[in-house]
């Protein structure tokens, strides 16, 4: 797995304080979105997003009645960052 294979998307929660978020990990697929950037999806296939190399996110509908929520943050998973740093140090 390379550094471009997954992201964490963080969403604000309605049931908790304003600072609380829920996160989901999305992995790169073979598809590209309307902006020409890779499409990432979670393991269920419900969360689907086009993510640019600058972490700009465009959420994609996966069903007709889905109400898309905009993520409040997009970042690389921490484990992946540590692996990247250790592989460049070697």
DARACOR-V701911 format. One record per run of one state. SS is the DSSP state (~ for helix, > for strand, _ for the rest). FROM is the first residue (numbers start at 0). TO is the last residue. If there is no record, write none. Layout:
ss/from/to
SS/FROM/TO
SS/FROM/TO
This chain:
ss/from/to
_/0/4
>/5/11
_/12/19
>/20/31
_/32/36
>/37/40
_/41/46
>/47/50
_/51/55
>/56/58
_/59/71
>/72/74
_/75/76
~/77/88
_/89/89
